[in-house]
Amino acid sequence: MTSEPLAPLDLAFWNIESAEHPMHLGALGVFTAHSPAAGAHAADLLAARAPAVPGLRMRIRDTWQPPLALRRPFAFGGATREPDPHFDPLDHVRLHAPTTDFHSRAGRLMERPLERGRPPWEAHVLPGADGDRFAVLFKFHHALADGLRALTLAAGVLDPMDLPAPRSRPAEPPRRLVPDVRELPGRLRGALSDAGRALDIGAAAALSGLDVRSAPALVAAPSGTRRTAGVAVDLDDVHHVRKTTGGTVNDVLIAVVAGALRRWLDERGDCSEGVAPRALIPVSKRRPRTAHPQGNRLSGYLIRLPVGDPDPLSRLGTVRAAMDRNKDAGPGRGAGAVALLADHVPALGHRLGGPLVSGAARLWFDILVTSVPLPSLGLRLGGHPLTEVYPLAPLARGHALAVAVSTYRGQVHYGLVADAKAVPDLDRFARALTEEVETLLTACRP
């Protein structure tokens, strides 16, 4: 294992973190237990397997390289990912007392920032009080892993699976201090194209906040508290809606969020009329089978959720049309692609501007709705089958709620993370998701 500089977007995630808004993502997996001792056995396995997963041994260290460093002239003020010479898996794997509510415990654990002086990840084993189940909460800093990378790291400590071998990447040619003059015209065209794209993204982001009312319930002053909840719905029901109305499964899942927000706002006494919050839909730009992927490669789509529309099928049609427009434009343009601008900021800019950027998320979007891919194969830990898995997204400063979705073994799992003080009624929103699926099914029946 060798050290490597943090990619620009990773560096941004590393520097916008604060005590009230830790930038780790998570996943709460629920396993069937074969004995009351299954949780303790799972914790032992995780600790024993972690040293063999190279990515779990990597810490992030701030660097102050000279600005004229030969190979990375703009690395001043950056950070590197490097092996931790003092790595101890027992610092990262923790067995907790039995609990009757996995999500209640997970919410409190998601509040705590990861230790920045050592590899930024943790695995918390939560035995069930009844002895029939246990859960594992994985936490990974977003600078260490995005959803796809986190899945790869977690899979390394679960029971082995037969997965396709990753394709290797071609070796990058060594960088020269002075470029070949024959390359200058192409580089100039590329720089102008990048500048034009950056201006397009910035202008679209500035315009995205105009004219449409958002929901005050999605705004939160920093409290540092977290609450989580999970909802499982039948994938066959989602496919039935998709086949009846057209579009994609993702369109249906986003429309379910829009309908649930409408129900939730109206139930708590907030008026949903005219509300159309901006939802950021992240898009991975990484090839899924790339060998040893490093660094976040994310763009995104920004859409208005038609919360104010009372017709469930009309809401779905609006979501589908908005997503189609975004896909036609591509993930490299538009307000949702702001993350791509990280590539144009020097390392020192990320470090000095991190606190400012962290507060800008509220101006850019109102709620995150992200999809996390999972393998269709059944996952196990110590022979105990994984039955549910709820992805948990970071909560940006100024936001009250984030939604992550995964599909696993015939079920769709919604993982919800909220500011506990701003959203004490997160369970009501979770219930609204289930009710909205039923509403769509009823609307699709002849």
Buried (B, 14 or more C-beta within 10 A) or exposed (E): EEEEBBBBBBBBBBBBBBEBBBBBBBBBBBBBBBEBEBBBBBBBBBBEBBEEBEBBBBBBBBBEBEBEBEEBBBBBBBBBBBBBEEBEBEBBBBBBEEBEEBBEBBBEBBBBBBBBEBBBBBBBBBBBEEBEBBBBBBBBBBBBBBBBBBBBBBBBBBBEEEEEEBEEEEEEEEEEEEEEEEEEEEEEEEEEEBEEBBEBBBEBBEEBBEEEBBBEBBBBEBBBBBBBBBBBBEBEBBEBBBEBBEBBBBBBBBBBBBBBBBBBBBBEEBEBEEBBBBBBBBBBBBEEEBEEBBBBBBBBBBBBBBBBBEEBBEBBBBBBBBBEEBEEBEBEBBBBBBBBBBEEBBBBBBBEBBEEBBBBBBEBBBBBBBBBEBEEEEBBBBEBBBBBBBBBBBBBBBBBBBBBBBBBBEBBBBBBBBBBBBBEBBBBBBBBBBBBBEBBBEBBEE
